């Protein structure tokens, strides 16, 4: 599994120019963060600071402690369960599933938003049907990649 | 890697770095163990490949967002052009489409670097701890921008703060944090910018090409599924788009309905008159406005929420109304809507738009009287402007010298 793709480690590039650019970028970056934080703090409409902080921290926790854990767990289990298809098939199916999941994430606001909206031209489509179509397209695409990769492997005699 | 090209190296030059003691080895459990993550794709080269795409997406989002903000809060010293007519349609469509494409980009980027969350020791020095904290700031701001943007395009606001200032100010934090991150990682980014020499393209195991195929698939799917709300020929392909350019009253979507804006009584009043204040003030009924020379324009409505649709409008040119009111050259216009309690109920129109021959007080849409939801009895339609400034249900206009 842990096949190193790089034959030898590449050394970080440093030097006077690189460091000068880093200092300028670093200062600009800190200024941007400072401007954004000061603007958030001063804005007369952003009074719900605790609520804002919850949404900021919540997104980070949701990714690092929930979403990423689920992704790595599912991927590890899929690769390890015995018996089953060869690793390249499992990896391809996982890749397809990842595309389907990202399509689902994009659909979630439309699917979860409380209805009806006060405006019939907002969310005018059937989004559950849309999501089924997305998964069907992803399934067809994944199958096509599996067939292609299978043919290539047979061509190489890799089995 | 954290020390190799990080803050530590940068701060080390400035003698700011304070080393931290190593934590007890007994705490190194679970994902912190060496070799807990075995995949070969959690490496700097993959990080750079995905990171520069994500960086480009963030840059596009930030610049187009800033442009939209400037159009809506135009400072007096800044003159912006009223052409090309499709300008804002492109920049705001790009803003939302790029933001949506950034979702798979960000998720894949975070997948690649996720094992570094469990680097051991967690911090080698104060500078290293600050570097990791700056990444937490970057992630918070980036996730916040994408989540709030995605909910805004379906007009869903399940949070206790107003969307516009929060999305605007946190965008500065995100842009600053990305820039800082590039500064910190620059030596590594440069070292891994190109494919290393003499590497076999195909190997056993997970390949970078495979990962990029998944990434491309993700970006392609989310883009095709939504971009039809502004690239109208793809309308039927975009099965997850929050809007479709041909669905709405008179075949055109609406951002805020007449009922939601609370204008039904005012716009149904037979005594409705357009009042124009200026050196020679006057008031006209809708019939009198229709008796003035009528002009036509095909102009898009472009919403900040990323949908846009072109439509055929007709009505009276704003510059004709201003001339009738005796406006001096270079005058601006202030437009008041019947809509109350909205940040957009009063709109200022700079001279570039006021004198543009395509800027209309529209009375008709696609050859029929405006629907109430489209701003009956009269609305503003101007080229290259955000939809929220295309004031509907016009009540009064004021010439400003």
Contacts between the chains, C-beta under 8 A, distances in Angstrom:
chain1	res1	chain2	res2	distance
A	1	B	38	4.8
A	1	B	39	7.2
A	1	B	40	7.4
A	1	B	205	6.5
A	2	B	35	7.6
A	2	B	38	5.1
A	2	B	40	6.3
A	3	B	40	5.6
A	3	B	203	6.1
A	3	B	204	6.3
A	3	B	205	4.7
A	4	B	40	6.8
A	5	B	40	5.5
A	5	B	43	6.8
A	5	B	45	7.5
A	5	B	199	6.8
A	5	B	203	6.8
A	5	B	208	7.0
A	6	B	43	6.8
A	6	B	45	6.7
A	6	B	196	5.7
A	6	B	199	6.9
A	7	B	196	7.3
A	7	B	198	6.7
A	7	B	199	6.4
A	10	B	44	7.4
A	10	B	45	7.8
A	10	B	191	4.6
A	10	B	192	6.0
A	10	B	196	6.1
A	11	B	191	6.3
A	12	B	4	5.2
A	12	B	5	4.1
A	12	B	9	7.9
A	12	B	187	3.5
A	12	B	188	5.2
A	12	B	190	7.8
A	12	B	191	5.2
A	13	B	187	5.0
A	13	B	190	4.1
A	13	B	191	4.7
A	14	B	5	7.8
A	14	B	9	7.2
A	14	B	187	5.1
A	18	B	186	6.0
A	18	B	187	6.1
A	18	B	190	6.6
A	19	B	10	7.2
A	19	B	13	7.1
A	21	B	183	7.8
A	21	B	186	6.5
A	22	B	10	5.9
A	22	B	183	4.6
A	22	B	184	7.5
A	22	B	186	5.0
A	22	B	187	7.9
A	23	B	10	7.6
A	23	B	183	7.5
A	24	B	183	7.9
A	25	B	179	5.5
A	25	B	180	7.3
A	25	B	182	5.7
A	25	B	183	3.6
A	25	B	186	7.1
A	26	B	10	6.9
A	26	B	179	7.9
A	26	B	180	5.8
A	26	B	183	3.8
A	26	B	184	7.2
A	28	B	176	7.5
A	28	B	179	5.3
A	29	B	176	4.8
A	29	B	177	6.6
A	29	B	178	7.4
A	29	B	179	3.5
A	29	B	180	2.9
A	29	B	181	7.4
A	29	B	182	7.6
A	29	B	183	5.8
A	30	B	176	6.7
A	30	B	180	6.2
A	31	B	176	6.7
A	32	B	172	5.5
A	32	B	173	7.2
A	32	B	175	5.1
A	32	B	176	2.3
A	32	B	177	7.5
A	32	B	179	5.9
A	32	B	180	7.8
A	33	B	137	6.7
A	33	B	172	7.5
A	33	B	173	5.3
A	33	B	176	3.7
A	33	B	177	5.8
A	33	B	180	6.8
A	34	B	176	7.3
A	35	B	172	5.1
A	35	B	176	7.0
A	36	B	141	7.6
A	36	B	169	5.1
A	36	B	170	6.4
A	36	B	171	7.2
A	36	B	172	3.1
A	36	B	173	3.5
A	36	B	174	7.6
A	36	B	175	7.7
A	36	B	176	6.1
A	37	B	173	6.3
A	39	B	165	8.0
A	39	B	168	7.7
A	39	B	169	4.2
A	39	B	172	6.4
A	40	B	165	7.9
A	40	B	166	7.5
A	40	B	169	4.3
A	40	B	170	6.9
A	40	B	173	7.5
A	43	B	165	4.7
A	43	B	169	6.3
A	45	B	161	7.6
A	45	B	162	4.9
A	45	B	165	5.1
A	46	B	161	5.6
A	46	B	162	7.3
A	46	B	165	5.4
A	46	B	166	6.2
A	46	B	169	7.2
A	47	B	161	8.0
A	48	B	159	8.0
A	48	B	160	3.9
A	48	B	161	4.7
A	51	B	159	6.1
A	51	B	160	3.6
A	51	B	161	5.8
A	52	B	159	7.8
A	52	B	160	7.8
A	52	B	161	5.1
A	52	B	166	6.3
A	55	B	144	6.2
A	55	B	147	7.6
A	55	B	148	7.6
A	55	B	159	5.6
A	55	B	161	7.9
A	56	B	140	4.5
A	56	B	141	7.3
A	56	B	144	5.3
A	56	B	170	7.5
A	57	B	140	6.5
A	59	B	139	7.8
A	59	B	140	6.3
A	59	B	143	3.5
A	59	B	144	5.4
A	59	B	147	5.7
A	60	B	136	6.4
A	60	B	139	5.2
A	60	B	140	4.8
A	60	B	143	6.3
A	62	B	143	7.7
A	63	B	110	6.4
A	63	B	139	7.1
A	63	B	143	6.1
A	64	B	114	7.9
A	64	B	117	6.4
A	64	B	139	7.8
A	68	B	110	6.8
A	68	B	111	7.2
A	68	B	114	5.3
A	71	B	111	6.7
A	72	B	37	7.8
A	72	B	114	7.1
A	87	B	205	7.9
A	91	B	206	5.9
A	91	B	210	6.7
A	92	B	210	7.7
A	95	B	210	6.5
A	95	B	211	7.9
A	95	B	213	6.8
A	95	B	214	4.0
A	95	B	217	7.4
A	96	B	214	8.0
A	96	B	217	7.7
A	98	B	214	5.4
A	98	B	218	6.7
A	99	B	104	7.9
A	99	B	214	6.2
A	99	B	217	4.3
A	99	B	218	4.9
A	99	B	221	5.6
A	102	B	103	6.2
A	102	B	104	4.5
A	102	B	107	6.4
A	102	B	218	4.3
A	102	B	221	7.0
A	102	B	222	6.0
A	103	B	218	7.7
A	103	B	221	4.9
A	103	B	222	6.1
A	103	B	225	6.3
A	103	B	240	7.4
A	105	B	103	6.3
A	106	B	100	6.3
A	106	B	103	6.4
A	106	B	150	7.2
A	106	B	222	4.7
A	106	B	225	6.4
A	106	B	226	6.6
A	106	B	240	5.9
A	107	B	225	7.7
A	107	B	240	5.0
A	109	B	150	5.2
A	109	B	151	5.2
A	109	B	153	7.4
A	109	B	154	4.5
A	109	B	156	6.0
A	109	B	242	7.8
A	110	B	154	5.5
A	110	B	240	6.4
A	110	B	242	6.1
A	113	B	151	7.9
A	113	B	154	5.1
A	113	B	155	7.9
A	113	B	156	4.4
A	114	B	156	7.7
A	117	B	155	6.4
A	118	B	257	6.2
A	118	B	259	7.0
A	118	B	260	4.8
A	119	B	155	7.4
A	119	B	254	5.9
A	119	B	255	7.7
A	119	B	256	7.1
A	119	B	257	5.0
A	119	B	260	6.6
A	120	B	248	7.5
A	121	B	243	6.6
A	121	B	247	5.7
A	121	B	248	3.6
A	121	B	249	7.5
A	121	B	253	4.0
A	121	B	254	4.9
A	122	B	154	6.8
A	122	B	155	5.3
A	122	B	242	6.6
A	122	B	243	6.9
A	122	B	253	7.8
A	123	B	154	6.0
A	123	B	242	5.7
A	124	B	243	7.2
A	124	B	244	5.9
A	124	B	247	4.3
A	124	B	248	7.8
A	125	B	239	6.6
A	125	B	240	7.8
A	125	B	241	7.1
A	125	B	244	6.8
A	127	B	239	7.8
A	127	B	240	6.2
A	129	B	239	7.2
A	130	B	225	7.1
A	130	B	239	3.4
A	130	B	240	4.7
A	131	B	240	7.1
A	133	B	239	5.0
A	134	B	221	6.3
A	134	B	225	5.9
A	134	B	239	6.8
A	134	B	240	6.8
A	137	B	221	7.1
A	138	B	217	7.6
A	138	B	221	6.6
A	141	B	217	6.5
A	145	B	213	7.4
